[in-house]
Amino acid sequence: MKTLHLALALTCSVILGAAALLATAAPAAAQPATEVNGWNVTFVRFGGGHYAKQPDGSWAEYDLRGQVTFRFA
């Protein structure tokens, strides 16, 4: 099966360039062990900036320049 995946990756790399090889040949172990949910997420990006969980457990909203625009307790 690995030979088939490698052959597919090499074919894609010829068609799409070297980046395809890196993306297709990534090992399954590199995938996260758990799904992202409200209990384990610490960073959320959106069109106007991002939210980040702070060390004290609170959350902060940041704009596109990285400035804090709101804090959640």
Steps between C-alpha positions, in 0.01 A plus 500: 500500500787741578638440152166602350494819711858583404425442132195726524705765680775487238243527221338800670837662549574476128160646414466760778856566611708400803252642753252224411754237602539654844125529551413149381786316664436633852474210748166424662665546843532873426122536530356622834401222737176670606241713331490872567208600722404768751694329780839478332516793256741783592513711182231601248568707187223700328490760222560797730771352724508217753404385849765351727470326835714674762717325765245585773220325305333817369476588129613806306390625159775640277461711186699444180787711638529276809353759739261381773150633423302316769557276800261225611490386864 
